[in-house]
Every structure is written in C-alpha cells, then in structure tokens.
Amino acid sequence: MGELLARVFSSFREVRFRYLWLSIAMNGYSNTLSLVALSWMALEFTGSPLGVGLVIASRTIPKLVLSLPLGMLSDRMDRRLLIQMTNYAGAATAAAAVVISIAGGVNIYVVLVLAVCVGAFDAAQTTFCKAYVIDLVGRDEAVNGMTMEMLANRVFGIIGGFTSGFLLQSLGGMATFIAMGVAYFLSAAILHAIPRFCLDGSRRHDEEGLVEDSRLPDWQIITGLLRNPIVLIFASIALLAEVFACSSDVLLPSFARDIHQVGEVGLGTLFALSNTGGVIALLVMAAFATRIDSEKMLLVSAAMFGLSLVLFSLAPVFAIAAVVIILVGMAWSLVDVLLPTVLQCGVRDCDRGAVVGIWNLSRGFGPLGQLEIGYLASTVGVAFTQTINGTIFLVSTLFLAFLYYRNRSLARVPGALAS
C-alpha cells in the first residue's frame, strides 16, 4: 500500500511542486465557482441555452486570441511570476464584480464581460502552469505531475461545484464573487513560498535551443512546431474535443432545470459528480503513469468521452444521469491531462511553452461549438443536440486513431512518453 501511494504522489517529492499544487487547487476552486455562477446567471437573464452558450463562448474566446502570445511569453519569462500576476488580476476582477453586485448593476452584459475576463485568466493560467509543472518535476515525472495538476483542479472543483450551488441559492451571486476573489488571491500568494531564482531548471538544459529560437520570428517557431506530426494530430483532437465534447457544459443548466428539474443544487451536483469521476480517473492514472503508452491512452480516452456524452443525453432520470456524468468526468480528465503532456514531451524544453500555447489555441475554437450547441438545442432540443455532438466527436476520434495507427512512425517522436 505504501509503495502504491508513493507512486501515486511521486511528484510531491519535489517540495516546490507542493506549493504549486496548492496554488493550482485555489485557482481550480475559483474556476468552478465562476463556471457555475456565470452559466446559471446567463440562463436566468436570458431563459435560453443560447444565452448560456454566449457566456461560455465569451469565456473561451480569449484562448483563441491570447494562447500563442502567452505561450511564447512563457518560454521567455519567469513562469512563477506570470502565474502570480494572473491570479492577482483575477482577485481584482472578482472584487470589482462584488462592487457592481452591491450597486445592483449585474445584468447579462456584465456577465459577458466577467466571462471574457475569467477566460483570459484561464488562458494564462493553463498556458503558464502546464509548462511550469514539468519545469519543477522534470520529464520523467511528467505524466504524474500533470495528473496531480489536474487532480488539484478536480478535487477543488468538487468543492466548488457543491458550494457554488448553495451560495447561488441561499446568498446570491455576490457571495459567489467574494469566494472567487479570495481563492484567486490565495492562489497567487501561495507561490511566494517558491524561491524566485530556483526556477525553470528543465529549460536550462536546453539553452542552446532557446538562444537559437530567440533569433527566429515567433510565427516561424509556431509553424515549425506544427510540422511535427505529434503536435498536429493531437492538437486536432484538442480542437474537436473543445467544439463537440467540452461544449456540452452549455447544456448542463438546461438538463438540470428543464429535463431533470433539479434546479441550482442539481446543477452544482452534476458539476461536482463530473469532477468526482475525474478524480477517480486521475488517481488511477497517477499510479500507473510510468507504465502506460500515453498516446494510445489518449485516443482511448477521447473515444470514451464521446460515447459517455451520448449515454448522458439518453439518461431517462436524474439518478442515471448522475452516474453517467461520472464517466464523462473520467474521460474528460484523462483527455485534458494527456493532451498537454504528450505535446510537451514531443518537443524541446525551450518550445514547451509555445506548444502549450498551440494546445490552448485549439481549445480556443470552443466558442464555435458552444454557439452551435446552444443554437441547436434551442431548435431541436437539448438531449438530441448532445447526442449529435457526442457522436460526431466519437466518430472523429476513431478516424484520427486510424490515421495514427496507419502512420505510427510519424506519431512517435523523440521525447514522447510510452511504455
């Protein structure tokens, strides 16, 4: 048992990673609070899934605009400082939302602006943090470290899912904004425990490549990375997942209110159970991180993601939907943790920030899916829409898996993790 636990939490042998993990946990809590609160407010203000789609799309658009510049910045600056600046900005924005709430000025337009701000902070946090994890734990512990990073988000996402529903129901949106601000502030403050100049050790091993890249235009570095088959294949999966699978978040408020009639608390419960499934999958992944072929596992997880979304849409009662959403959370977590890991381990250390930016850019196309799924749900119904999108993602994943196995020599690159 002791050996198993040591494998699961092997990344925590690095003391600096422990502080980073706590910071990530606080950010994850704030992220879930904002997701539940803003999506519910959008539904209340507009009365339509299309309104929810607009808000979640607004939250995602910053990834499309900022991911590549943030990725390049990540390869050139102190990532710890960048993460701190991001979370302090989040705390300031939450404080502004509290002031607006006190003045009674919250409406759908304020919610849209908040969604854009939160989306910008999320784009920065994910771009900087995914690369910083491997800076601290190294390539050998990359899968475990990235799994622990995702675990922090999921564990505190569970807490955020339950508390957000009760905060909204009993105290309203202002209390949710206060909780968001406190969590953002703690996320930034915790990182002061990491010595500023004990940073980014893995990048120092690739100084020659970093100097060489500094002479190239940013666009040339990005296009060079996109010629890497592993980057292109798995960035495509990220794009498809964001458009046809992750966009299912738009429909959860309608599933809770209109189909299963369980209200705000039921919505929070669905988010919490999804995070619970993610935690289960991540613990198993962490235990076997050094024994899996991460590329093949990613393909299997993506297919499972699409299938579980279809099953959720067909659930006749809330109890069954609650069980299936756990499977959705499991697959979602595995896809989320494996995509940036595989991409980073397929490039040089000096390019890891840039390749995370490419991954985040792929995720930035999510608004297409969020607007599509919101419009389609308003036209043909919530459950049928999710069935369509889940099926599209499943079929697309199987096609990409076919291409992967047909071109194995292209899919395997130096530095990719495999058993």
C-alpha positions in Angstrom: 0.0 0.0 0.0 2.8 2.4 0.9 4.5 1.7 -2.4 1.3 2.4 -4.3 0.8 5.7 -2.5 4.4 6.6 -3.2 3.8 6.0 -6.9 0.5 8.0 -7.0 2.1 11.0 -5.3 5.6 10.7 -6.6 5.7 14.3 -7.9 5.3 15.6 -4.3 8.8 14.6 -3.6 9.7 17.9 -5.2 8.9 20.4 -2.4 8.4 23.3 -4.8 5.7 21.3 -6.6 3.7 21.1 -3.3 3.3 24.8 -3.2 2.4 24.9 -6.9 -0.2 22.2 -6.3 -1.9 24.3 -3.6 -1.9 27.3 -5.8 -3.5 25.3 -8.6 -6.1 24.0 -6.2 -7.2 27.5 -5.3 -7.4 28.5 -8.9 -9.4 25.4 -9.8 -11.9 26.2 -7.0 -12.3 29.8 -8.3 -12.7 28.5 -11.9 -15.6 26.1 -11.0 -17.3 28.8 -9.0 -17.2 31.2 -12.0 -18.4 28.5 -14.4 -21.4 27.5 -12.4 -22.3 31.1 -11.4 -22.0 32.7 -14.8 -23.7 29.9 -16.6 -26.7 30.0 -14.2 -26.9 33.7 -14.3 -26.9 33.6 -18.1 -29.8 31.1 -18.1 -31.7 33.3 -15.6 -31.2 36.5 -17.5 -32.0 35.1 -21.0 -34.1 32.0 -20.3 -32.4 30.1 -23.1 -29.5 27.7 -23.7 -28.3 30.2 -26.3 -27.6 32.8 -23.6 -25.5 30.2 -21.7 -23.7 29.5 -25.0 -22.9 33.2 -25.4 -21.5 33.5 -21.9 -19.4 30.3 -22.1 -18.2 31.3 -25.6 -17.1 34.7 -24.2 -15.2 32.9 -21.6 -13.4 30.7 -24.2 -12.6 33.4 -26.8 -9.5 34.7 -25.0 -7.8 31.3 -25.7 -8.2 31.9 -29.4 -6.6 35.4 -29.2 -4.1 35.1 -26.4 -2.8 31.5 -26.3 0.0 31.8 -28.8 1.4 35.1 -27.5 1.1 33.7 -23.9 2.9 30.5 -25.0 5.8 32.5 -26.4 5.9 34.7 -23.3 6.0 31.6 -21.2 9.2 30.4 -22.8 10.9 33.8 -22.2 9.9 34.8 -18.6 9.7 33.6 -15.0 6.6 31.3 -15.1 6.0 31.6 -11.4 5.7 35.4 -11.6 3.4 35.1 -14.6 1.1 32.8 -12.7 1.0 35.1 -9.7 0.2 38.2 -11.9 -2.7 36.2 -13.5 -4.3 35.3 -10.2 -3.9 38.7 -8.6 -5.7 40.1 -11.6 -8.4 37.6 -11.1 -8.8 38.7 -7.5 -9.1 42.3 -8.5 -11.8 41.4 -11.1 -13.8 39.5 -8.6 -13.6 42.5 -6.2 -15.0 44.7 -9.0 -17.8 42.2 -9.5 -18.7 42.4 -5.8 -18.9 46.2 -6.0 -21.2 46.0 -9.1 -23.4 43.5 -7.3 -23.7 45.8 -4.3 -24.8 48.6 -6.6 -27.4 46.3 -8.2 -25.8 46.6 -11.7 -25.4 43.0 -12.6 -27.1 42.1 -15.9 -26.3 39.9 -18.9 -23.8 42.4 -20.3 -21.9 42.4 -17.0 -21.9 38.6 -17.0 -20.5 38.6 -20.6 -17.7 41.0 -19.6 -16.9 38.9 -16.5 -16.8 35.8 -18.7 -14.3 37.3 -21.0 -12.1 38.3 -18.1 -12.3 34.9 -16.4 -11.5 33.3 -19.8 -8.4 35.5 -20.2 -7.2 34.5 -16.7 -7.8 30.8 -17.5 -5.9 31.0 -20.8 -2.9 32.5 -19.0 -3.1 30.1 -16.0 -3.3 27.0 -18.2 -0.5 28.1 -20.6 1.9 29.0 -17.9 1.0 26.3 -15.4 1.1 23.3 -17.7 4.7 24.1 -18.7 5.7 25.1 -15.1 4.7 21.7 -13.8 7.3 20.0 -16.0 9.8 22.7 -15.1 9.6 21.5 -11.5 9.1 17.8 -11.7 11.0 17.0 -15.0 10.2 14.8 -18.0 10.4 11.5 -16.1 7.6 12.6 -13.8 5.7 14.5 -16.5 2.6 12.3 -16.6 2.4 12.1 -12.8 3.0 15.8 -12.4 0.4 16.8 -14.9 -2.0 14.3 -13.4 -1.5 15.8 -10.0 -2.1 19.3 -11.5 -5.4 18.1 -12.9 -6.2 16.4 -9.6 -5.9 19.7 -7.8 -8.4 21.2 -10.2 -10.8 18.3 -9.9 -10.7 17.9 -6.1 -11.3 21.6 -5.6 -13.8 21.6 -8.5 -15.9 19.1 -6.5 -15.9 21.6 -3.5 -16.6 24.4 -5.9 -19.4 22.6 -7.6 -21.3 21.9 -4.3 -20.6 25.3 -2.7 -21.5 27.3 -5.8 -25.0 25.8 -6.0 -25.7 26.6 -2.3 -24.1 30.0 -2.5 -26.2 30.9 -5.5 -29.4 29.6 -4.0 -29.0 31.0 -0.5 -26.8 34.1 -0.8 -26.9 35.0 -4.5 -24.2 36.0 -7.0 -22.3 38.4 -4.8 -21.3 35.7 -2.3 -20.0 33.6 -5.2 -17.9 36.6 -6.4 -16.4 37.1 -2.9 -15.4 33.4 -2.8 -13.9 33.6 -6.2 -11.8 36.6 -5.2 -10.5 35.0 -2.1 -9.5 31.9 -4.0 -7.7 33.8 -6.7 -5.8 35.8 -4.1 -4.7 32.7 -2.2 -3.6 31.1 -5.5 -1.2 33.9 -6.1 0.0 34.4 -2.5 1.0 30.7 -2.0 3.6 30.9 -4.8 5.7 33.4 -2.8 6.9 30.3 -0.9 8.8 29.2 -4.0 12.2 30.9 -4.2 12.2 33.2 -7.3 15.5 32.1 -8.6 15.1 28.3 -8.1 13.0 28.1 -11.2 12.8 26.5 -14.6 15.6 24.0 -14.2 14.5 21.9 -17.2 14.8 24.9 -19.5 18.4 25.4 -18.6 19.2 22.1 -20.1 18.1 23.4 -23.5 19.8 26.8 -23.5 21.3 26.3 -26.9 17.9 25.7 -28.5 16.5 28.7 -26.6 19.2 31.0 -28.0 18.6 29.6 -31.5 14.9 30.2 -31.2 15.3 33.7 -29.9 16.7 34.7 -33.3 13.6 33.4 -35.2 10.3 35.3 -35.6 7.6 33.9 -33.3 5.4 32.8 -36.3 8.4 30.7 -37.6 8.7 28.9 -34.3 5.0 28.1 -34.3 4.9 26.9 -37.9 7.9 24.7 -37.2 6.1 23.1 -34.3 3.0 22.5 -36.4 5.1 20.5 -38.9 5.7 18.0 -36.1 3.1 15.2 -36.7 2.5 14.6 -33.0 1.6 18.2 -32.5 -0.7 18.3 -35.5 -2.5 15.1 -34.7 -3.2 15.8 -31.0 -3.9 19.5 -31.5 -6.6 18.3 -33.8 -8.1 16.1 -31.1 -8.0 19.1 -28.7 -9.9 21.2 -31.2 -12.5 18.6 -31.9 -12.9 17.9 -28.2 -13.5 21.6 -27.4 -16.0 22.1 -30.2 -18.0 18.9 -29.9 -17.4 17.5 -26.4 -16.4 20.2 -23.9 -19.2 22.4 -25.3 -21.6 20.1 -23.5 -21.2 22.4 -20.5 -23.6 24.7 -22.2 -26.4 22.2 -21.9 -25.9 21.2 -18.2 -28.1 24.1 -16.8 -30.9 23.0 -19.2 -30.5 19.4 -18.3 -30.7 20.4 -14.6 -33.6 22.8 -14.8 -35.8 21.6 -17.8 -35.2 17.9 -18.3 -34.5 16.6 -14.8 -36.0 19.5 -12.9 -33.4 19.6 -10.1 -32.6 23.3 -10.0 -29.4 25.1 -9.0 -28.4 22.4 -6.4 -28.8 19.7 -9.1 -26.7 21.7 -11.5 -23.9 22.1 -8.9 -24.3 18.3 -8.1 -23.7 17.5 -11.8 -20.6 19.6 -11.9 -19.4 18.0 -8.7 -20.0 14.4 -9.8 -18.2 15.1 -13.1 -15.2 16.3 -11.0 -15.5 13.2 -8.8 -15.2 11.0 -11.9 -12.2 13.0 -12.9 -10.5 12.4 -9.5 -11.0 8.7 -9.7 -9.5 8.5 -13.2 -6.6 10.7 -12.2 -5.7 8.7 -9.2 -5.6 5.5 -11.3 -3.6 7.4 -14.0 -1.1 8.7 -11.4 -0.5 5.1 -10.1 0.4 3.8 -13.5 1.9 6.9 -15.0 5.2 5.3 -15.9 3.6 2.1 -17.3 1.2 3.4 -19.9 1.6 4.4 -23.6 0.3 7.9 -23.2 -0.5 8.4 -26.9 -2.7 5.3 -27.2 -4.3 6.0 -23.8 -5.2 9.5 -25.1 -7.0 8.0 -28.1 -9.0 5.5 -26.0 -10.0 8.3 -23.5 -11.2 10.6 -26.3 -13.4 7.8 -27.7 -14.8 7.1 -24.3 -15.5 10.9 -23.9 -17.7 10.9 -26.9 -19.5 7.7 -26.0 -20.3 8.8 -22.5 -21.8 12.1 -23.7 -24.2 10.2 -25.9 -25.1 8.0 -22.9 -25.7 11.0 -20.7 -28.1 12.5 -23.3 -30.1 9.3 -23.3 -30.4 9.0 -19.5 -34.2 8.9 -18.6 -33.9 10.0 -15.0 -31.6 12.2 -12.9 -30.1 9.2 -10.9 -28.9 7.5 -14.1 -27.6 10.9 -15.5 -25.7 11.4 -12.2 -23.9 8.0 -12.7 -23.1 8.7 -16.4 -21.8 12.2 -15.7 -19.1 10.5 -13.5 -17.9 8.6 -16.7 -18.0 11.9 -18.6 -15.7 13.4 -16.0 -13.3 10.5 -16.0 -12.8 10.6 -19.8 -12.7 14.4 -19.8 -9.9 14.4 -17.2 -7.8 11.9 -19.0 -8.0 13.8 -22.2 -7.2 17.0 -20.5 -4.2 15.7 -18.7 -2.7 13.6 -21.6 -3.0 16.2 -24.4 -0.6 18.8 -23.0 1.7 16.1 -21.6 2.1 14.3 -24.9 2.6 17.5 -26.8 5.2 18.9 -24.4 7.2 15.6 -24.3 7.4 15.6 -28.1 9.3 18.9 -28.3 12.4 20.6 -26.9 12.2 22.1 -23.4 12.6 25.6 -24.9 9.5 25.1 -27.0 7.2 23.6 -24.3 5.5 27.0 -23.6 4.8 27.5 -27.3 3.4 24.0 -27.8 1.1 24.5 -24.8 0.0 27.7 -26.5 -0.9 25.7 -29.6 -2.9 23.3 -27.4 -4.7 26.2 -25.8 -5.3 27.8 -29.2 -7.0 24.5 -30.3 -9.2 24.8 -27.2 -10.0 28.4 -28.2 -12.2 27.2 -31.0 -14.6 26.1 -28.4 -16.9 29.1 -29.0 -17.9 27.6 -32.3 -19.2 24.5 -30.5 -20.7 26.5 -27.7 -22.7 28.7 -30.0 -23.6 25.8 -32.3 -24.8 23.6 -29.4 -26.7 26.5 -27.8 -28.5 27.3 -31.1 -29.1 23.7 -32.0 -30.5 22.9 -28.5 -32.9 25.9 -28.9 -34.0 24.4 -32.2 -34.2 20.6 -31.9 -33.9 20.1 -28.2 -31.3 19.7 -25.5 -30.9 15.9 -25.4 -30.9 15.3 -29.2 -28.3 18.0 -29.6 -25.9 16.3 -27.2 -26.5 13.0 -28.9 -25.4 14.5 -32.2 -22.3 16.3 -30.9 -21.2 13.3 -28.9 -21.5 11.1 -31.9 -19.5 13.5 -34.1 -16.7 13.6 -31.6 -16.6 9.8 -31.2 -16.5 9.2 -35.0 -13.8 11.9 -35.5 -11.7 10.4 -32.8 -11.9 6.9 -34.3 -10.9 8.4 -37.7 -7.8 10.1 -36.1 -7.0 6.9 -34.3 -7.0 5.2 -37.7 -4.6 7.8 -39.1 -2.4 7.4 -36.0 -2.1 3.6 -36.4 -1.6 3.9 -40.1 1.3 6.3 -39.6 2.9 5.1 -36.4 6.4 6.2 -37.4 5.1 9.7 -37.7 3.1 9.6 -34.5 6.2 8.5 -32.4 8.7 11.3 -31.9 11.7 11.7 -29.6 10.7 12.6 -26.1 7.1 11.2 -26.3 6.2 9.1 -23.3 5.4 5.5 -24.0 5.8 2.2 -22.2 
